[in-house]
Amino acid sequence: MGVSERDDRGAREERREAMCPHRLVLEHVTSRWGVLVLDALLDRPYRFSELRREIGKVAAVSEKMLAQTLRTLERDGFVRRDAKPVIPPRVDYSMTELGREAAEQVRALARWTGVRMADVQRARAAYDAAKESTSV
């Protein structure tokens, strides 16, 4: 990605944040990768490659997407990045107190969907059946 593309993306994000900062943070926390990162880090700190493997148990994430998600969550104050000045470089990711609070909420929502999925599926089936009968 070139510098101008990165600048354009940053400018778009700033405009969205200015319009509705709450929604943007909610998007970061509930994004596909945000949920998985927060859930994993709620249990313990991880190095980048460990975190990628942990998330890979659920869905394959590219290095680029994971790095971008971690930067976003770090900027929002949810994730702490601890770079150690050693060779080879070692970077650990962990939760901040704010991140722990957000992750607990996200985990509770994920558990709720697991418990109530049968009800959601019944509601979907009823909706689809009603739509089908009215479209005939």
N, C-alpha and C positions, 0 to 999 in steps of 0.2 A: 504494500500500500504506500503510495506516494505521500509526500508532505501535504500537498493540497487536499488530497482525499481525507487525510486524518484531520486537517483543519476544518473541512466541510462537515465531517461527522461531529466534531467537537462543537462547532457552531450550532448545528441542528439540535444536539443534546442540550446546549445552554438555552436555546429558545424554548424547548419542551420543558426544561426545568423551571424557567421563569414563568411559564404559563400555568403549570400545575406541579409543584415540587413533590407533593404527597403522592401523586399518581406515579411519578417517575421512580421514587423509592420503592413503592409497592411493586412496580414492574421488575426492579432489580431483585427484590427478595423472592418474588414468586415466579421468576423466569425459570425455564427448564433447568439451566445449570446453576442458577442461584439457589434453588431449593436443594439440589443435590450437594452443593458445596456446604451450605449452612448445616444440613443434616449430618454430613460427615464430620465437620469440624466441631459439632456439638459434643461428639463423643471423645475427641482428643485432637491434639495438634498433628499436622502432617507436613512432610516435605512435599514439594510439588509433584514429583514422580509417584510418590505413595498415594497422594490425593487423586491423581489421575487414574491410577489402578483401582482405587476404592470406588470412584465414580463409574469406572468402566465395568464394574460388576452389574450396574443397572443400565447404563447407556454409554456408547463410545463417544468420548469427547476429544476434540482435537486439542493440541497444545495451545494453539492460538485462542480458541474459545475459552479454555480454562484460564489462561493468563488474563484475558480480557475480563472475565467474570470476577476473578480475584482482585484485579485492579479496581473495578467498579465497587465491589463490596468493601475494599479497603478505603476507598475515597468516601464512601457513605459512613464509615466508622464501624463496620461490622466485623471486619477481619483485620488482624494484625500480621504484618509481614516482618519477619526477623531475619535479616541477611547477616550471616556470620562471615567475617573476613578471613576465610581459610581457603586452601587449595585442595581439592576442587571446591568451588563455591557451595555453600550450604544455605538454603533458604527454608525457613519453617513458617507455616501459616497456622494461626490459632484464632480463637474467638476473642473479641472484646466483650465487655459486659453488655454493651448495647447489642452486639451480634448474638450473644447467648439468648438475650431476651427475644429477639426477632426469630431466631432459630427454634426456640421452644414453641412459639406461636405457629410457625410453619409446620413443625412436626405434629403439633396437635391437629391442625387442619388435615394433614396427610393421613393421620390415624383415623380421624372422623370420616374421611371419604372411604377408607377401607371398611369401616364398620357399616356405613350407610350405602355402600355401592349397590346392594340388591334393591334398595328402595329407589335409587336413581334409575336403575335399569328398568324397573317396573313402570316408573313414571315416563320414561322414554318410550317404552312399548305402548303404553296407553295413549300417549301423545301421537305417535306414528300411526296407530290404528285409527284414531279419531280423524287425523288429517287425511288418511287414505279413504275413509268412508265419506268424507265431505267432498273429496276431489273427483269422485266417480259420478 
